[in-house]
Amino acid sequence: MKWKQPLLSLKPYQPGRTIEEVKKQYNLEEIVKLASNENPFGCSPKAAGAIRDFSSLLSLYPDGYATKLREAVASHLQVRVEQLIFGDGSDELIQIISRALLHSGTNTVMAEGTFSQYKHNAVIEGSEIREIPLVDGAHNLPAMLAAIDENTSVVWLCSPNNPTGVYINRDEIVAFISKVPKDILVVLDEAYFEYVYAEDYYDALALVREYENMIVLRTFSKIYGLASLRVGYGIANEAIINVLDPARPPFNVNALAQAAAIEAIKDQDFVTRCREANIKGLEQFYQFCEEHQLSYYRSQGNFILIDFACDGNEVFQFLMERGYIVRSGVPLGFPTFVRVTVGSREQNEGVISKMKEFLAAKATLA
Ligand SMILES: *Cc1c(COP(=O)(O)O)cnc(C)c1O
């Protein structure tokens, strides 16, 4: 077969063990999954209500333009409907952007220690990848700027950054974007935007108005609690959307996802409640880290990356055997860390008590 060569360097997706398998293996009654930054409070009851009576419509193709969802999102954000593109999750938008702009002979600039899909898609497209190490969990924007040359097609920014939770502030992002050549697309992935509370956070939509070479990605998977339905969207000026849209499969966002997302975006009270609970949840983890002198990054997302100063897989394994699934930092490029999704207050207390047991066990061994 005449495969694209770079594809042969990638491994097939390795599914993690299911919750049922883990329960059985370790003889656990209950498992709390704090591994994928899902919303511990589920989704808005209004969103769930929207898909309950859907069975009679399953035989129909979805609206390929997601017209009603488009109108709901445009109205919420105060942008024009022509400024939006919808994806089967923002993952698909990353794929569409990569397909539209990357190929061998181009290069793409991103942080090292960020969301894995930017690199994954760039590899498939045969683009050269320029990864710039984070500094204290933050994008090193001056170094990223220096890495740009005439063959650069796309620059990826993730704010708040997954997995560190560190954000880019207003002055930093303006200083950066204003210096990026206008024929290079800056992708600003804001999957955790609705969780942000920092006062010097920028207004991404104002940046889209000012800079014609920028697209902002957001998702219904995180605070909106609709990860299983797969809806993400991009916001940019019309000229960018017009070129990207033909690279989008025609029925990429399914009808249930559209129906639920329309109700979800209308229920901003749910979003506010989740953001406030998350801020309190982060405090629980900060306090634990301070008490035990563990380094961590202050996060603007619904997750926290904690340095246990030992093999992250070991912490992961210890917690899993006790009913808590977190993410080891090893595959994320942070080998001594684990990333924990902020859960409900009780879930946070639970995982923190097991982390304390881990530290106590380590101390006795030492
Ligand atoms: C979760 C996540 C996504 C993917 O979101 P989907 O809309 O579910 O595909 C994209 N970017 C970042 C940084 C994420 O953490």
The ligand as an SDF file (V2000), in Angstrom:
LIG
                    3D

 15 15  0  0  0  0  0  0  0  0999 V2000
  -10.6580   18.3310   25.6340 C   0  0  0  0  0  0  0  0  0  0  0  0
   -9.8740   19.2140   24.7450 C   0  0  0  0  0  0  0  0  0  0  0  0
  -10.1840   19.3620   23.3930 C   0  0  0  0  0  0  0  0  0  0  0  0
  -11.1390   18.4560   22.6760 C   0  0  0  0  0  0  0  0  0  0  0  0
  -12.4170   18.7610   22.8530 O   0  0  0  0  0  0  0  0  0  0  0  0
  -13.5460   18.0390   22.0270 P   0  0  0  0  0  0  0  0  0  0  0  0
  -14.4260   19.1840   21.6680 O   0  0  0  0  0  0  0  0  0  0  0  0
  -14.1590   17.0630   22.9670 O   0  0  0  0  0  0  0  0  0  0  0  0
  -12.9640   17.3710   20.8210 O   0  0  0  0  0  0  0  0  0  0  0  0
   -9.4820   20.2760   22.6330 C   0  0  0  0  0  0  0  0  0  0  0  0
   -8.4820   20.9860   23.1740 N   0  0  0  0  0  0  0  0  0  0  0  0
   -8.1390   20.8530   24.4460 C   0  0  0  0  0  0  0  0  0  0  0  0
   -7.0190   21.6570   24.9900 C   0  0  0  0  0  0  0  0  0  0  0  0
   -8.8070   19.9590   25.2720 C   0  0  0  0  0  0  0  0  0  0  0  0
   -8.4110   19.7880   26.5410 O   0  0  0  0  0  0  0  0  0  0  0  0
  1  2  1  0
  2  3  1  0
  2 14  2  0
  3  4  1  0
  3 10  2  0
  4  5  1  0
  5  6  1  0
  6  7  2  0
  6  8  1  0
  6  9  1  0
 10 11  1  0
 11 12  2  0
 12 13  1  0
 12 14  1  0
 14 15  1  0
M  END
$$$$
